[in-house]
Amino acid sequence: MRLIARVVALAIVVSTTVPAFAQNGRDPHWVATWATALVARAQGQGGFGGGRGPVPAAPAPAAQPPTAAAPVPPSGPPAAAPATPAPPAGGRGGFPAPVTISNQTVRQIVRVSVGGDRVRVVLSNAFGTAPVEIGAAHVALRDRDALLKSSSVKPLTFGGSTTGKILPGATVVSDAVNITVPAVSDLVVDLFLPGELGTGPSPVTTHNGASQTNYLSAAGNHSGEPAMMVERTAGAWFLIARVEVAASPGAGAVVTFGDSITDGARSTADMNSRWPDHLARRLAARKGNPVGVLNAGISGNQVLGDGAGVSALARFDRDVLMQTGVTHVIIMEGINDIGLARANPAPSADDLIAGHKQLVARARARGLKVYGATLTPFEGAAYWTSEGEAKRQALNEWIRTSGAYDAVIDFDHLTRDPAAPTKFLPAYDSGDHLHPGDAGYKAMGEAVDLKLFP
């Protein structure tokens, strides 16, 4: 009898520690509302720019992050193999001198797609070879510039602790925090890094060319301060992989997977003018199940080759299949494989088609709907060749007609000049003949059929 009594007592203790939502079978349905595709920033590369010395957070707008992140093709005769893209060219900020982050707070802005009243943040040290210490972290709604809405500031914890550690190659998921985040709004993630980031041999896990101004504090822990003193600004995201919200059971997410044209190169900084941003606004405004839009574009990325991030084939699991709540993916990749090859026969259109088939098969194996987007025109771009144009046409024809994809989004047909179909429509051209401008990105985002996301 005593044994039975102890068992019953233990059962009562255990049951009282189980969260109410788990008892009632209401474990939250988590869906990613924002994500970025991460790359390794080796020692000696930049990431922060702007400003000399500390400045108040609020007054003047911060320096613009880089707006041009196009790969610069090699000059001279064609090489025997595809060239590695050069660092992004032009734009205020560009790749300034390296900056040591030491005993400072990084304030980062992310534009969520789906709203919710519970949030958790996923941090990544995917490319690091040393652990990263998190001394404190907060989330809040943004007021303007680097200012927070003070009533919304909430501390983030990790397993109940206000501090955390991201091991090499690992991710850390924060505990859920109650904060009401409206759809298509700016969320701020503060990370106090008491150690050093960006010095020594360990690469920094980052997303360059964010087209978003982020902020680095004066020395010390300023995480959660509504008006943090800003020392410098950044055109990159650091360590943040994803933000998730507790959503309704029917909610899902679409990953837009691609290169600089998906990343939003040459769109206006801080205006959320990338084509996935326009798609997110349209999905948020309609009735029906919420759909998060996750931008997994990397400027300079290739289907088959490494350089600006690892190849699409190598990063597909991390950037698409592992996203929380993912239900759909739009794939737009291949223009850099084509352009960087110049007149070389390899990679061929058949090589790129084989790569696309692999991506489709892997998405389908996870039950995702997978949509193919045709490659936009690029005659006039620095790495255009007639041989490359033939490959683009062949790949686009396969995307349109093979039936490999569940649906086709014909960005080529949308953006090309009817009078010169191998070129951008002038109204949509950013000026480099490779990337759309804001009007082009808007047209692309508005051309996606919302019926693809029931």
N, C-alpha and C positions, 0 to 999 in steps of 0.2 A: 504493500500500500504506500509506503514511504517513497519507493521508487516511482510509482505511478504519479504521486503528488508532485515529485520533483520534475517529472517530464511535463506534466500539465503546467506547472509554474514556469518552466523554461519556455514552453510554447507561448504562454501569455506574454513573457518578456520579449521574445523574438517578434511576435505579431505587432506589438506596440511600436517597434522600431522601424517597421516597413512603411514607407511613405504612403499617404492616403491614395494617391493616384495609382500606385501599383496594386494596392489591395483591391481597388475597384476596377482593375483591368484598364485603366486609363493612362498608361505610360505615354508620355507626349510623343506626337509624331513630329520628329525633327526634320526640317528641310533647310538646305543651304539657301541663304538669301543674298550672299555676296561671296565671291571667291576670286582668287587671282592665280595665275600660273607662275610658279617660282623658278628662279635660276640661281646659279652660283656666282657670287661676286668675289673674285679672287683678290688677294691683297694687292694694293696698288691701284685698284679701280675706284672711280668716284662714286657719288651717290647723293651727297649733300652739296648745296650751293647757296648763294645769296647771303646778304647781310654780313656786316663786320661787328662783332661784339653783340651783347644782349640788346634786344629791343622789346618793347611791350608787344603783347600778342595782338591787341585789337586794332591799332590805328590804321596804318596803310596796308594795302594788299601786299601779300608776300610776292617774292620773285616767282615768275612763272617757271614751272617745271619744263623739261624738254618736250617739245611738240613734234619733233621730227625724229623718228626712230627707224628710219629705213636703212636696210643694208646698203652699203656703198659698194658697187661692183668693182672688181679689179680693172685697172687700165692696162693698155697694151694688148699683145696677142693672147688668144685664149690659152688658159692653163690646161695641163693634162688632166686635172681633176677639179671638181667644184671648189671654189675658193671659200675661205672662212669670211663671213661678213665683218667689215670693219665696224668700229664703234659708231653709234648713232651720230649723224652729222647735224650741225646747226642747232638753232633753238637756244633761247636763254637758259642757262643752267647747264645744258649739255652734259658732259662728263667732267666736272671740275676736279680739282686736286682731291686726293683721298682725305677723308676725315675720320679721326678716331672718335668713336662713341664710348665715352668712359664716364661712369657715374652720372648719367644723364637720362632724361625722360624723352621718349619718342612719342609724339602725338600724331596719330594717323587717322585720316578721314576715309571712310568707305561709304559709298552710296548703295544702300540696301535696295532690294527689289520687292520682296514679300515682307509685309509687316507682321508684327506679333507682340505679345506681352511677356515673353520669356526668351532670353538670348543666351547663347554660349559662343565662345570664341575658340578657334583652333589655331594654335601656333605651331610653326614648323622650323626645324633645324635640319631639313632634308639634306642639305649639301655641306653642313658643318662637320668638322672632324674633332671639335671640342664642345663640351656642354655650354649652354647659354643660361645664365642665371637671370631669373625674373624677380626683381626686388619688390615690385608692386605693380598692380594693373587695375585699370578702371575702364568702364564704358560710360558713355553719356551721349545725349543728343547735342548736336552742334548748334551754336548760336550763329556765329559768323567767323570767318578767318579761323584763328586758333582759340576762340572763345567757346566755352561750354555753357549750356543751360544748367545753371547750378542746381536746380531742383531735380534734375534727372541723373546726376552723377551717382554711379553705383560701383562699389569695389568688386573686382573679379577675384575669385578664389580657385585654388587647384587642389582638389581633394580636401577641401576645408581649410587649406592654408592660404595666407595672403601672399606667399612667395612660391616660386616654382623653379623647376629646372627642366630645360629641353635637352635631352641627351643627343649625341651625334646621330644624325640620320633619323631622328624620331620626331613625333608630333605630340603635343599636349592639348587636351581638351579641357577648357575651363568648366567649373561648375556652372549650372544654370543660374541666371540672375533675373529677377523680376524687373523688367523695364519695358514700358510700352513704346515700341518703335513703329511709327507710321510707315506705310509702304512708300517706296521711292523717296527716301529721306536720308540725310547724312547722319551716320553714327560715328562717334569718335572712340578710338581704342588707344588708351595710354599704356605704355610699357616703360617702367623704370628699370634701367639696365645698370646695376651697380658695378659690373665688371667692364671689360673692354670688348667691343665688337668692331671688327674690321682691321685689327692689327694681328700680327702673328700669321701662321700658315693656314689657319682655319678659314675656309671661304664663308662669306655671309650669305644666308638664304634670303633672297630679295626678289622684287619685281621692278626692273628698271623701266623708265619711260612710262610712268603711271598716268601722266597727264592730270595729275592731282597734286596740289601743294600739301605737303606734310611738314611737321615742325619738330625741331630738336631744341630742348630746353637749355637754360644755363645749368651749371653743375648742381646735382642733387636730385632728390626725389620730389618731383612736382606732379606726380600722377594724380589725376582727379582735381587739380586746382582749376577753378573756372577760368582764371586769367593767368595762364602760365607765361613766365618770361621766356621769350623765344630768342635763341642764339642764332639759329640758322634755319633754312627751309630745305625741303627735299622734294625731288621729283620722282620718288621711288617709295615702294612699300617694303618694310623690313619685318621678317619673321611671321607675318600674318598670312595664313593660308585661306581661312574661311570664317564666315560668320553664319550661325544657324539660328533659326527661330522655331519655337513650338507652334505648329500650324494645324489647320484642320486636316482630317484624315485624307481628304482628296487632293491635298496640295502636292505638287511635284516641282521639279526643276529642270531647266534646259541648259546644257553647257554649250556655249559657242566656242568652238575649238578651231584655232587658226593661227595666223601670223600677224604682222603689223596692221593689216587692214581690219582684223577683228580687235586687235589691241587698241586701235584708235589713233595710230600715228598721224600727226599733222591735224588732228582735230583741235579745237580751241581748249586750252588747259582750263581745268576747274569748272567746265560747263557741262560735263557728262554728255558729250556730243558723239560718242562712239555709236556705231549702229546697234550693238546690243543694248545700249542705254535707251535708245528710242523704242526698241522692242519691249523692254521692261516697262516703260511708261504705258505703252498700249495694253499690255497684258494686265497691269495693275488697274487700269481704268475700266476694263470689261467686267461683266458679270461671269460667275462660274468659279471653278476651282482655282485657287491661287497657283501661280507658276513663277518660281524664282528664275532669274536669268544670271548665269555665272559666266564671266568672261575669262576664258582660258586661252587668250591670244598671247603670243610672244613675238615681238618684233624681230624679224630676221629668221624665224623658225622655218624648218624644212621637214618634209615628210620623211626623207631618207637619211639626211646628213645632220651631224651635230655642228654646233657653232654658237648660234644665238639660242642658248638652251639646248638640251638634248633633242633628238629627233622626235617628230610626232609619234612614231611607232614606239619609241622608248618611254615617252611620258604619258601615254594614253591612259594607263591604269591610274596613276596618281592624279592626273588633272581631269579625268572624266569618270572612270568607273568607280572611284572611291568617293565621289562627291555625295554628300548626304541627301537622300531623297531624289536623286537624279532619275528622270524618266525619259528624257529626250537628249539628243546631241545633234548639233549642226556642225558639219565639217567643211571647212574652207581652207585647204592647204595645197601647196605645190608651186606657187609662183616663184618662191626663192630657189627651189631646186632647179626650176627652169631658167631663171635669170642668171643665177650664179654659174651655171654650166656654160653660159654664153653659146658658142657655136659647137661645143662638144656634143657628141652623140649620146653620152651618158650623163645623167640618167635619161633614159628614153621615156616616151609617153607610156609605154607598156610597163616600165619599172614603176612609174608613179601610180598607174592603175592597180598594179599588184599591191602597192602599199595601201591604197584606199580600200581594196578588198579586205585586207587584214584588219583595218580599223572597223569596217562594217561588221565583219564576222565577230570581232571581240565585243562590240556593242550589243549585237543581237544575242550573244551568249549570255549577257546579263539582263536580257529582256528589255532593252532600250529601243525606242523608236529612233531611227537614225536617218538624218536628212542631209543631202549633198548640196553644197552651194557651188555654182560655177565660178571660175576665176575671172576677175575683172580685167579689162584691157590694160595693156602697159606699153604700147608703142610710144616712143619718146622718152621713156625711162632710161636711165644711164646704162642698164644692163639688158636692154631689149635687143634681140636679134631675130632675123627671119626664121632661123632654125628654132629658136625658143617659141616664137609665135605659133609655129606648126605644132609644137608639143602642147601648147595651151589649148589650141583648137581641138586637138585629138582628145585631150583629157576632158574638156568640156563636153564634147560629143558623147563620150562614154558616160559621163555623169547624167546627161540628159536622157539617154536612150537605152542604157543597159538594163535598167530595172533593178540594179543592185541596191539603190537607196529606196527607202519607204516613200520619199517625196523629194522633189528637186526645187531648190530656190535659185532662180536664174538671175543672179546678180550681174552676170555679163550682159545679158539682154537689157537689163534695166539701165546700166550705166554707160553703155557704149554709144558712140556718136553714130547715128544712122548714116551719115554721109561718109564716115570713115570708121567702120566697125572694129578696127583693131586699136582704136584710140578711145580715151575717155570722152564723154560728152563734156564740152568745156565748162558748163555750169556746175558739173560735179567734180571737176579736177581740182586737186589742191594746188597744182602748179608743178608738181614733180612728175606728173603723168603716170604715177604708180599708185598713189593713195588718193582716195576721195578727200574733198574738203568737207566742211560741216554740212553743206547742202547735199552732197553725195551720201554721206553717212545717214542723214535723215531720210533720204529716199530709200536707202537700203533697209533701214529699220522699219519703215512704214510699208515696205513691199512684202514682208513676211506674212503669210496667211495665218491668222490666229486660229483658224480651224484645225491647224496641225497640232494644237495643244488643247484637247478637249477637257 
